[in-house]
Amino acid sequence: MFSGGIIDIHTHFFGPEFFRTLAAAAHSTGDPGPGLARLRAAGIQVPEDDPRAHGRRWLEEMDRNGVDRMVTFASLPQEMASVAEGARASGGRLIPFCLVDPAAPGAVARLEELTGTFGARGLVLVPAMHKFDLSDPALDPFYREVERKGIPLLVHIGVLRVRIRDLLGLTSDFDLRYATPARLRGALSRHPGIRFLVPHFGGGYHEEVLALGSEHPNLSLDTSSSNSWVRLQPGNLTLVRVFERALEVFGPERIHFGTDSSTFPRGWRREVLQEQEAALDALKVTAGTRERIFRENT
């Protein structure tokens, strides 16, 4: 697609530690075996024990699809070590981000370990999961340290569903009251030096996120996932219109391409790329804008 290849800002590593941790939590004795068997029966290929081998599998996927680099998430804090190991073996092509609860005791001190020992290049915040107010002044020490380190924060807004948890029968006690764009406004205002990133075009809160983006230049969007939320919006909203409005408000410099790729055998989600390319074709965007979205911004 481009001379330098695509950069995907939103994927999940989902290595062996991720599956073992959730499968163990799903069993009364902590035995991961039954849960892993259930996932395999559902058609998910649970990776082997070596995170470096799993990283190499992602690299093969990237090579097949013209992807130069991709940000890959440690979707549980417990898997950061294995994600870091896979990323270190990738020659810089896998860029690790880590899920973190900024309201947890010791969160500020934990940042040093995540960015230093494990090499996290960004953090993922999921307020509905950890039940914290994004703009609580008590989080300011955390935000100040993030700003000092110069790392971005990906903040999940809106509906949250983790299919692996559903397959394992794990209760998802998520509180969506904490995942509205309004909760982010204070943090954006008080910490203009942090680059906040909202995935999925803001999901079901697209209108509110557009308003935030018009007010706060430190807010960006990613385009990841199938964006099926579009079908639930009034006014026959389409992905073409979503892109058009995002470009009007955020401009081409604050939109980052992502796929939300996660499990095998599905692998890297080329259909997401194709759908987004078709939307941009319909809008007749310039080659320079595409270069920004699919590579340069990230």
MIKE-874601 format. One record per residue: x, y, z of N, C-alpha, C, CB in turn; residue in one letter. Coordinates in steps of 0.1 Angstrom, whole numbers, padded with zeros to 4 digits, always signed. Each point is the difference from the previous one (the first is absolute). Glycine has a CB too. Layout:
BEGIN
XYZXYZXYZXYZA
...
END
This chain:
BEGIN
+0008-0012+0000-0008+0012+0000+0009+0013+0000-0018-0013+0012M
+0027+0013-0003+0010+0012+0001+0014-0006-0001-0016+0014+0014F
+0025-0005-0018+0014-0005-0002+0005-0005+0014+0003+0016-0019S
-0007-0010+0030+0005-0005+0013-0009-0010+0007+0011+0022+0002G
-0023-0025-0007-0009-0009+0006-0009+0007+0010+0017-0018-0003G
-0028+0010+0006-0010+0005+0010+0005-0001+0014-0018-0007-0016I
+0014+0016+0025+0002-0001+0014-0014-0001+0007+0022+0013-0001I
-0025-0024+0008-0013-0002+0007+0002+0004+0014-0006-0019-0016D
-0002+0028+0021+0001+0005+0014-0008-0008+0010+0004+0022-0010I
-0012-0032+0006-0009-0006+0009-0001-0015-0002-0013+0021+0002H
+0021-0029+0004-0001-0015+0000+0002-0005+0014+0008-0001-0025T
-0012-0012+0027+0002-0006+0013+0010-0012-0002-0024+0007+0008H
+0034-0008+0000+0010-0011-0002-0007-0013+0003+0019+0016+0007F
-0027-0017+0004-0007-0012+0004+0009-0012-0001-0021+0010-0008F
+0032-0010+0016+0010-0011+0000-0004-0010+0011+0018+0016-0007G
-0009-0025+0009-0004-0012+0009-0004+0005+0014+0016-0014-0012P
-0010+0024+0018-0003+0004+0013-0014+0006+0001+0024+0005+0004E
-0028+0002-0014-0014+0006+0000-0010-0012+0001+0008+0019-0014F
-0007-0029+0006-0010-0011+0000+0001-0008+0013+0001-0001-0025F
+0011-0001+0030+0001-0008+0012-0006+0008+0012+0021-0011-0009R
-0019+0024+0010-0005+0008+0011-0015+0000+0000+0021+0014-0001T
-0027-0012-0010-0015+0000+0000-0006-0014+0002+0001+0020-0015L
+0006-0030+0009-0006-0013+0001+0001-0005+0015+0007-0005-0024A
+0004+0009+0031+0001-0004+0014-0010+0007+0008+0024-0003-0003A
-0027+0016+0000-0010+0008+0007-0014-0006-0002+0014+0020-0002A
-0016-0028-0008-0013-0005-0003-0003-0013+0007+0001+0011-0022A
+0009-0017+0029-0002-0013+0006+0001+0002+0015+0009-0012-0020H
-0017+0005+0028+0000+0001+0014+0013-0003+0007-0024-0005-0001S
+0032-0004-0005+0012-0004+0006+0012+0007-0006-0009-0022+0004T
+0007+0031-0014+0010+0007-0006+0007-0008-0011+0003+0012+0021G
-0008-0023-0025+0006-0009-0010-0004+0006-0014-0001-0021+0015D
+0011+0025-0023-0004+0006-0013-0004-0010-0011+0016+0018+0006P
-0013-0031-0003-0003-0011-0010-0014+0000-0006+0017-0013+0011G
-0027+0012-0003-0014+0000-0006-0003+0012-0008-0007-0014+0019P
+0011+0026-0014-0003+0012-0008+0007+0000-0013-0003+0012+0021G
+0016-0016-0021+0008+0000-0013-0007-0010-0010+0021+0006+0013L
-0026-0017-0008-0006-0010-0008-0013+0006-0006+0009-0019+0014A
-0016+0027-0006-0013+0006-0005+0003+0010-0011-0010-0003+0023R
+0021+0011-0022+0004+0009-0010+0004-0007-0013+0007+0016+0018L
+0001-0027-0017+0003-0007-0012-0012-0006-0007+0022-0005+0011R
-0032+0000-0003-0012-0005-0006-0008+0011-0007+0000-0017+0018A
+0002+0029-0014-0007+0011-0006+0008+0005-0013-0009+0007+0022A
+0020-0013-0025+0007+0003-0012+0012+0009+0002-0021-0004-0012G
+0024+0008+0024+0011+0009+0003+0013-0008+0001-0016+0017+0011I
+0026-0013-0018+0013-0006+0001+0008+0006+0012+0000-0005-0025Q
+0001-0002+0036+0007+0005+0012+0015-0002-0003-0019-0006+0016V
+0027+0017-0015+0014-0001-0003+0008-0009+0010-0002+0023-0010P
+0013-0027+0005+0009-0009+0008+0006+0009+0011+0005-0015-0019E
+0004+0009+0027+0005+0007+0012+0010+0011-0003-0004-0021+0012D
+0010+0020-0024+0011+0010-0003-0005+0013-0006+0015-0020-0003D
-0015+0031+0010-0006+0012-0006+0009+0005-0012-0009+0006+0023P
+0021-0010-0023+0008+0004-0012-0005-0007-0013+0020+0004+0015R
-0024-0016-0013-0006-0007-0012-0013+0006-0004+0011-0021+0008A
-0019+0025+0002-0013+0007-0003+0003+0014-0007-0011-0011+0020H
+0021+0017-0016+0004+0013-0006+0005-0003-0015+0007+0009+0022G
+0000-0019-0024+0004-0004-0014-0012-0003-0008+0022-0009+0008R
-0033+0004-0003-0012-0003-0007-0006+0013-0005-0004-0022+0013R
+0004+0032-0003-0006+0013-0004+0009+0006-0011-0009+0003+0023W
+0022-0004-0023+0008+0005-0010-0003-0006-0014+0018+0004+0017L
-0020-0017-0017-0004-0006-0012-0013+0005-0006+0012-0021+0008E
-0022+0024+0001-0012+0006-0004+0002+0014-0006-0012-0013+0018E
+0021+0020-0011+0003+0014-0005+0006+0000-0014+0003+0007+0024M
+0007-0016-0026+0006-0001-0012-0009-0004-0012+0020-0007+0012D
-0030-0002-0009-0010-0004-0010-0009+0012-0004+0001-0023+0009R
-0003+0033+0000-0009+0010-0002+0006+0014-0002-0016-0014+0013N
+0029+0015-0014+0006+0013-0003+0000+0009+0012-0007-0003-0023G
+0007-0003+0035+0000+0008+0012+0015+0001+0005-0024-0007+0006V
+0029+0019-0004+0013+0003+0004+0002-0002+0015+0003+0016-0019D
-0012-0009+0027+0001-0002+0014-0015+0000+0006+0023+0012+0000R
-0024-0016+0012-0013+0001+0006+0001+0001+0015-0010-0013-0018M
+0002+0022+0024-0001+0001+0014-0008-0012+0005+0001+0025+0000V
+0005-0032+0010-0007-0012+0006-0002+0001+0015+0010-0014-0019T
-0022+0011+0023-0003+0003+0014+0002-0012+0009-0017+0016-0008F
+0022-0014+0020-0001-0009+0011-0014+0003+0006+0026-0002+0005A
-0036-0007-0008-0013+0003+0003-0004-0004+0015-0006-0004-0024S
+0016-0002+0031+0000-0002+0014+0013+0004+0006-0017-0019-0002L
+0018+0025+0013+0013+0004+0006+0009-0012+0002-0011+0019+0011P
+0005-0031-0009+0008-0012+0003+0007-0005-0013-0016-0006+0017Q
+0013+0011-0029+0006-0005-0012+0011+0010-0005-0021-0013-0005E
+0023+0024+0012+0010+0009-0005+0014-0005-0002-0013+0017+0011M
+0017-0026-0002+0013-0006-0002+0001-0008-0013+0003-0001+0025A
-0013-0007-0028+0001-0008-0012-0002+0009-0013-0009-0020+0013S
+0001+0030-0012-0001+0009-0011+0013+0007-0003-0025+0004+0005V
+0032+0000+0006+0013+0007-0001+0010-0010-0007-0005+0014+0020A
+0004-0026-0016+0010-0010-0005-0003-0002-0015+0001-0012+0022E
-0014+0011-0026-0003-0001-0014+0004+0012-0008-0019-0015+0006G
+0017+0027+0000+0004+0012-0007+0015+0002-0002-0021+0010+0010A
+0028-0014+0001+0015+0001-0001+0005-0009-0011+0001+0005+0024R
-0007-0016-0027+0005-0009-0010-0005+0004-0014+0000-0018+0017A
-0008+0029-0018-0005+0003-0013+0008+0010-0008-0022-0004+0010S
+0033+0009-0004+0008+0009-0007-0006+0014-0001+0010-0018-0013G
-0019+0021+0023-0006+0013+0000-0013+0001-0008+0022+0009+0003G
-0027-0020-0009-0012+0001-0008-0013-0002+0009+0013-0009-0019R
-0012+0003+0030-0011-0001+0010+0003+0011+0011-0005-0025-0005L
-0004+0034+0007+0001+0011+0009-0009-0002+0012+0006+0016-0019I
-0001-0019+0031-0009-0004+0011-0006+0012+0007+0014-0020+0003P
-0028+0018-0001-0007+0009+0009-0006-0009+0011-0006+0016-0018F
+0003-0011+0030-0005-0008+0011-0012+0006+0006+0023-0008+0004C
-0033-0001-0001-0011+0003+0008+0004+0004+0014-0015-0015-0014L
+0010+0026+0020+0003+0003+0013-0012+0007+0007+0024+0003-0007V
-0025-0005+0020-0010+0007+0008+0006+0012+0007-0013-0022+0003D
+0011+0034-0008+0007+0011+0006-0005+0004+0014+0003+0008-0023P
-0014-0014+0028-0005+0003+0013+0005-0011+0010-0020+0011-0010A
+0027-0021+0006+0004-0010+0009+0012+0005+0008-0007-0018-0016A
+0008+0013+0029+0011+0004+0008+0014-0003-0007-0014-0004+0021P
+0023+0014-0021+0013-0003-0006+0000+0002-0015+0005-0015+0019G
-0015+0021-0025-0001+0001-0014+0011+0009-0006-0024-0003+0001A
+0028+0013+0006+0011+0009-0004+0013-0007+0000-0013+0020+0008V
+0016-0027+0003+0012-0008+0000+0000-0011-0010+0002+0005+0024A
-0013-0011-0027-0001-0011-0010+0004+0005-0014-0018-0010+0014R
+0016+0023-0017+0003+0006-0013+0015-0002-0003-0018+0016+0003L
+0026-0015+0007+0015-0001-0002+0003-0015-0005+0005+0018+0017E
-0011-0027-0010+0002-0014-0004-0005-0003-0014-0002-0007+0024E
-0010+0012-0027-0006-0003-0013+0008+0006-0012-0022+0000+0011L
+0026+0013-0009+0007+0007-0011+0015-0003+0000-0017+0018+0001T
+0023-0021+0011+0014-0003+0001+0003-0015-0002+0002+0019+0015G
-0006-0027-0005+0003-0014-0001-0006-0007-0012+0001+0000+0025T
-0014+0003-0028-0007-0007-0010-0001+0008-0013-0013-0011+0017F
+0017+0023-0018+0001+0007-0012-0013+0004-0006+0020-0011-0004G
-0031+0013+0012-0013+0005-0005+0002+0013-0006-0012-0013+0017A
+0006+0015-0029+0001+0013-0007-0013+0008+0001+0016-0010-0016R
-0026+0004+0022-0012+0007+0003-0009-0008+0009+0001+0010-0023G
-0012-0004+0028-0008-0007+0010-0015+0000-0005+0016+0007+0019L
-0023-0017-0014-0014-0002-0004-0008+0001+0013+0005-0015-0020V
-0015+0024+0020-0009+0002+0011-0014-0004-0003+0014+0019+0008L
-0020-0027+0001-0013-0005-0003-0009+0003+0013+0009-0019-0015V
-0014+0031+0015-0007+0005+0013-0012-0009+0003+0008+0023-0005P
-0015-0028-0005-0012-0009+0004+0004-0012+0007-0011+0009-0020A
+0023-0015+0017+0005-0012+0006+0005+0003+0014+0006-0009-0022M
+0002+0020+0024+0006+0002+0013-0008+0010+0008+0022-0004-0010H
-0033+0010+0005-0009+0009+0007+0007+0012+0007-0014-0021+0004K
+0019+0029-0013+0006+0013+0005-0004+0011-0009+0020-0012+0009F
-0021+0024-0003-0003+0012-0008+0012+0006-0007-0019+0005+0017D
+0019-0005-0030+0012+0005-0007+0005+0014+0004-0008-0015-0019L
-0001+0023+0024+0003+0014+0003+0001+0002+0015-0011+0007-0021S
+0012-0017+0029+0001+0001+0014+0014+0007+0003-0015-0021+0004D
+0015+0032+0003+0013+0007+0004+0009-0010+0007-0012+0022+0001P
+0007-0032+0005+0009-0010+0007+0010-0007-0010-0018-0003+0018A
+0014+0003-0031+0008-0006-0010+0011+0009-0005-0019-0014-0006L
+0019+0027+0010+0009+0010-0006+0015-0005+0002-0017+0018+0005D
+0021-0023+0006+0014-0005+0001+0004-0010-0011-0001+0004+0025P
-0009-0013-0027+0002-0010-0011+0002+0007-0013-0014-0017+0012F
+0004+0026-0015+0001+0007-0013+0013+0009-0001-0025+0000+0000Y
+0029+0006+0010+0012+0008+0000+0012-0009-0004-0009+0016+0017R
+0010-0028-0011+0011-0009-0003-0001-0005-0015+0001-0007+0024E
-0013+0005-0029-0002-0004-0014+0005+0011-0009-0020-0014+0006V
+0016+0026-0002+0004+0012-0008+0015+0002+0000-0022+0011+0005E
+0028-0014+0007+0015+0002+0001+0007-0010-0009-0002+0008+0023R
-0004-0020-0024+0007-0011-0008-0004+0001-0015-0001-0015+0020K
-0009+0023-0023-0003+0003-0014-0006-0012-0007+0019+0016+0000G
-0027-0024+0007-0007-0012-0006-0015+0003-0002+0018-0015+0011I
-0024+0009-0021-0014+0002-0003-0009-0009+0009+0006+0006-0024P
-0018-0002+0025-0010-0008+0008-0012-0003-0010+0007+0011+0022L
-0009-0024-0024-0012-0004-0007-0011-0003+0010+0014-0010-0019L
-0025+0017+0017-0011+0000+0010-0012-0006-0007+0009+0020+0013V
-0013-0032-0007-0012-0007-0006-0013+0007+0005+0013-0022-0002H
-0020+0027-0007-0013+0007+0002-0011-0009-0005+0010+0023-0001I
-0022-0023+0008-0012-0007-0005-0001-0015+0003+0001+0016-0018G
-0009-0023+0011-0003-0014+0002+0013-0008+0000-0023+0003-0010V
+0024-0012+0020+0012-0009+0001-0004-0014+0001+0012+0018+0012L
-0007-0026-0021-0003-0014+0000+0013-0008-0004-0025+0004-0006R
+0028-0014+0014+0012-0008-0002-0005-0014-0003+0014+0014+0016V
-0013-0018-0029-0006-0013-0004+0006-0012+0008-0005+0010-0023R
+0018-0009+0025+0006-0011+0007-0006-0002+0014+0022+0004-0012I
-0025+0006+0019-0006-0001+0013-0014-0006-0001+0012+0020+0008R
-0020-0016-0019-0013-0006-0002+0001-0015-0002-0008+0021-0010D
+0018-0025+0002+0002-0015-0003+0003-0008+0012+0007+0006-0023L
+0000+0001+0032+0005-0007+0013-0011+0001+0010+0023+0005-0005L
-0034+0002+0003-0010+0001+0010+0003+0010+0011-0007-0023-0006G
+0017+0032+0004+0004+0009+0010-0010+0012+0000+0024-0007-0002L
-0028+0011+0014-0009+0011+0001+0008+0013-0002-0014-0012+0017T
+0009+0020-0026+0007+0013-0003-0007+0011+0007+0006-0008-0023S
-0001+0011+0035-0006+0011+0008+0005+0013-0004-0002-0016+0019D
-0002+0021-0031+0004+0013-0005-0011+0010+0003+0014-0011-0018F
-0009+0023+0022-0009+0011+0003+0001+0011-0010+0001-0006+0024D
-0010+0006-0034+0001+0009-0011-0002+0015+0003-0007-0018-0014L
+0003+0021+0027-0001+0014+0004+0013+0007+0000-0020-0007+0014R
+0031-0001-0012+0013+0006+0000+0006+0001-0014+0003-0010+0022Y
-0010+0006-0032+0006-0001-0014-0007+0009-0009+0006-0023+0004A
-0010+0035+0000-0006+0010-0008+0010+0011-0004-0023-0005+0010T
+0022+0011-0021+0010+0011-0004+0000+0011+0010-0004-0006-0023P
-0007+0009+0030-0001+0011+0009+0010-0002+0012-0024+0004-0006A
+0027-0017+0009+0009-0003+0011+0014+0004-0004-0015-0019+0007R
+0018+0020-0020+0014+0003-0004+0003+0015-0001-0001-0022-0013L
-0009+0030+0013+0002+0014-0003+0010+0007+0010-0023+0001-0009R
+0021-0003+0022+0009+0006+0010+0014-0004-0002-0019+0000+0016G
+0022-0013-0019+0014-0004-0002+0006+0006-0012-0006-0022+0011A
-0002+0023-0022+0005+0007-0012+0004+0014+0003-0015-0015-0014L
+0006+0022+0022+0003+0014+0002+0012+0002+0009-0024+0004-0002S
+0025-0012+0013+0011+0002+0010+0013-0005-0005-0017-0002+0018R
+0017-0007-0028+0013-0006-0004+0001+0001-0016-0001-0016+0020H
+0003+0028-0025+0000+0002-0014+0013-0006-0007-0013+0020+0004P
+0023-0024+0004+0012-0005-0005-0001-0015-0002+0012+0017+0011G
-0023-0024-0007-0001-0014-0003-0008-0002-0012+0001-0005+0024I
+0003-0005-0033-0008-0003-0012-0009-0012+0005+0018+0007-0016R
-0031-0003+0017-0011-0010+0002-0005-0005-0013-0006+0011+0022F
+0004-0024-0022-0005-0007-0012-0013-0008+0003+0024-0001-0009L
-0035+0004+0002-0012-0008+0002-0002-0009-0012-0010+0019+0013V
+0008-0032-0010-0001-0010-0012-0014+0000-0006+0018-0014+0011P
-0019+0007-0022-0013-0003-0007-0008+0013-0003+0000-0022+0012H
+0007+0033-0016-0006+0012-0003-0009+0005+0012+0000-0006-0025F
+0002+0002+0037-0008+0003+0011-0012-0009+0002+0006+0023-0004G
-0007-0033-0005-0011-0010+0002-0013+0006+0000+0015-0014+0013G
-0024+0009-0004-0014+0006+0000-0001+0014+0005-0007-0023+0004G
+0019+0029+0000+0000+0014+0004+0007+0009-0010+0001-0008+0024Y
-0003+0004-0037+0007+0008-0011-0003+0015+0001-0001-0021-0014H
-0011+0025+0015-0004+0014+0001+0008+0007+0011-0023-0005-0010E
+0022-0001+0022+0007+0007+0011+0015+0000-0001-0019-0008+0014E
+0025-0002-0020+0014+0000-0002+0004+0010-0011+0001-0024+0007V
-0009+0026-0017+0002+0011-0010+0000+0014+0007-0010-0014-0018L
+0001+0016+0028+0000+0012+0007+0012+0002+0008-0025-0001+0001A
+0030-0010+0006+0012+0001+0008+0012+0003-0009-0010-0016+0016L
+0010+0010-0028+0011+0002-0009+0001+0014-0005-0001-0024-0006G
-0010+0030+0005+0000+0014-0005+0005+0010+0010-0020-0006-0014S
+0019+0002+0027+0004+0008+0011+0015-0002+0004-0024+0000+0008E
+0028-0013-0009+0013-0004+0006+0009-0006-0011-0011-0004+0022H
+0022+0012-0026+0009-0005-0010+0009-0012+0005+0000+0023-0009P
-0001-0026+0022+0008-0012+0005-0008-0013-0001+0013+0016+0015N
-0025-0016-0021-0008-0012-0002+0001-0004-0014-0015+0007+0018L
+0017-0020-0020+0001-0007-0013-0010-0012-0001+0024+0008-0003S
-0026-0013-0009-0009-0011-0002+0009-0012-0006-0020+0015-0003L
+0015-0027+0006+0005-0011-0008-0013-0006-0007+0020-0005+0015D
-0017-0002-0026-0011-0004-0009-0003-0015+0002+0007+0017-0017T
-0002-0023+0028+0000-0015+0001-0013-0006+0001+0022+0002+0011S
-0022-0015-0014-0011-0010+0001-0010+0001-0012+0002+0002+0024S
-0012-0010-0024-0009+0000-0011-0010+0012+0001+0001-0025-0001S
+0000+0032+0012-0009+0012+0002-0015-0003-0003+0020+0014-0006N
-0024-0026+0012-0014-0004-0002-0009+0009+0007+0008-0024-0002S
-0003+0032+0012-0009+0009+0007-0007+0010-0010+0015-0002+0020W
-0009+0004-0031-0006+0010-0010-0014-0004-0003+0023+0004-0010V
-0026-0017+0009-0013-0004-0004-0011+0003+0010+0011-0018-0013R
-0007+0021+0025-0009+0002+0011-0003+0015+0002+0008-0020+0011L
-0002+0029-0019-0002+0014+0001-0011+0005-0009+0024+0002+0005Q
-0031+0009-0001-0011+0005-0008+0006+0007-0013-0014+0003+0021P
+0005-0001-0030+0003+0008-0012+0008-0008-0010+0000+0019+0014G
-0001-0032-0014+0007-0008-0011+0015+0003-0001-0022-0001-0012N
+0028+0002+0024+0015+0003+0000+0007-0011-0007-0003+0013+0022L
+0014-0010-0029+0008-0009-0007+0015+0002+0004-0017-0002-0019T
+0025-0007+0016+0015+0001+0003+0005+0012-0009+0002-0025+0006L
-0007+0027-0018+0004+0011-0008-0002+0013+0007-0005-0013-0021V
-0007+0015+0026-0004+0012+0007+0008+0002+0013-0023-0002-0010R
+0026-0009+0017+0008+0000+0012+0014+0006-0003-0013-0020+0010V
+0019+0014-0020+0013+0005-0005-0001+0015-0004+0006-0023-0007F
-0016+0026+0000-0001+0014-0005-0001+0010+0012-0012-0008-0021E
+0004+0005+0031-0002+0009+0011+0013+0000+0009-0025-0004+0000R
+0031-0008+0001+0013+0000+0008+0010+0009-0007-0005-0024+0008A
+0006+0023-0021+0010+0008-0007-0003+0015+0001+0003-0019-0016L
-0016+0022+0016-0004+0014+0002+0004+0006+0013-0019-0004-0015E
+0018-0004+0026+0002+0005+0013+0014-0002+0005-0023-0005+0005V
+0029-0007-0007+0013-0003+0005+0011+0003-0010-0010-0018+0014F
+0006+0019-0027+0010+0001-0010+0008-0013-0003+0002+0024+0006G
+0005-0025-0017+0007-0012-0003+0011-0003+0010-0005+0003-0023P
+0010+0007+0031+0011-0002+0009-0003-0006+0013+0011+0019-0011E
-0024-0021+0015-0004-0005+0013-0009-0013-0002+0002+0023+0010R
+0000-0030-0021-0007-0013-0002+0011-0011-0003-0021+0012-0009I
+0020-0023+0017+0009-0011-0001-0007-0012-0004+0015+0011+0017H
-0009-0018-0027-0006-0013-0005+0002-0011+0010+0004+0007-0023F
-0014-0015+0026+0001-0012+0008-0010-0010-0004+0008+0014+0019G
-0005-0027-0015-0009-0011-0004-0007-0007+0012+0015-0003-0020T
-0009+0003+0032-0005-0007+0011+0003-0015-0002-0018+0017+0005D
+0028-0021-0012+0004-0014-0002+0004-0006+0013+0007+0005-0024S
-0010-0018+0026+0002-0006+0013+0003-0015-0001-0015+0017+0009S
+0006-0025-0014+0002-0015+0001+0003-0006-0013-0016+0000+0019T
+0021-0013-0018+0002-0008-0012-0011-0012+0001+0025+0006-0001F
-0029-0011-0010+0006+0001-0014-0004+0013-0008+0000-0025+0000P
-0009+0033+0006-0004+0012-0008+0013+0009-0003-0023+0000+0011R
+0031+0002-0001+0012+0008-0002-0002+0014-0003+0010-0020-0009G
-0002+0026+0001-0001+0014-0003-0012+0003-0009+0025+0003+0002W
-0033+0007+0002-0013+0002-0006+0001+0008-0013-0011-0002+0023R
+0014-0004-0034+0001+0007-0013-0013+0006-0004+0019-0016-0006R
-0030+0009+0010-0013+0006-0005-0003+0013+0006-0008-0023-0002E
+0014+0026+0014-0002+0014+0006+0007+0010-0009-0001-0010+0023V
+0013+0007-0027+0008+0008-0009-0008+0003-0013+0022-0009+0010L
-0027-0002-0016-0007+0002-0012-0013+0008+0001+0009-0022-0007Q
-0016+0021+0018-0012+0008+0002+0003+0015+0001-0011-0020+0011E
+0022+0022-0004+0004+0014+0003+0006+0006-0013+0004-0005+0024Q
+0004-0003-0032+0004+0005-0013-0011+0004-0009+0020-0014+0003E
-0031+0006-0003-0011+0002-0008-0007+0013+0004-0003-0025-0004A
+0002+0027+0017-0006+0013+0005+0008+0012-0004-0010-0013+0019A
+0023+0012-0018+0008+0011-0005+0000+0002-0015+0014-0004+0020L
-0016-0007-0027-0001+0001-0015-0013+0008-0003+0012-0022-0003D
-0023+0019+0011-0013+0007-0003+0002+0015+0003-0013-0021+0006A
+0021+0025+0003+0002+0014+0004+0011+0006-0009-0007-0005+0023L
+0013-0003-0031+0011+0006-0009+0011+0007+0007-0018+0002-0018K
+0022-0007+0030+0010+0006+0007+0014-0001-0007-0013-0005+0022V
+0021+0015-0019+0013+0000-0007+0010-0011+0005-0003+0025-0003T
+0013-0027-0005+0010-0010+0004+0007+0005+0013+0004-0007-0024A
-0002+0020+0026+0006+0005+0012-0008-0003+0012+0011+0018-0014G
-0024-0017+0013-0009-0003+0012+0001-0014+0003-0015+0019-0006T
+0015-0028-0004+0001-0014+0003+0013-0004+0006-0015-0004-0019R
+0026+0010+0015+0013-0002+0005+0000+0003+0015+0011+0005-0022E
-0017+0007+0026-0001+0004+0014-0008-0011+0008+0001+0024-0007R
-0013-0027+0002-0008-0009+0008+0006-0014+0002-0020+0013-0009I
+0024-0019-0002+0005-0014+0000+0014-0001+0004-0016-0004-0018F
+0024+0015+0020+0014-0002+0004+0005+0011+0008+0003-0013-0020R
-0002+0025+0015+0008+0011+0005-0004+0004+0014+0004+0008-0023E
-0017-0006+0026-0005+0004+0013+0005-0009+0011-0020+0010-0011N
+0019-0023+0009+0004-0009+0010+0015-0001+0001-0021-0013-0004T
END
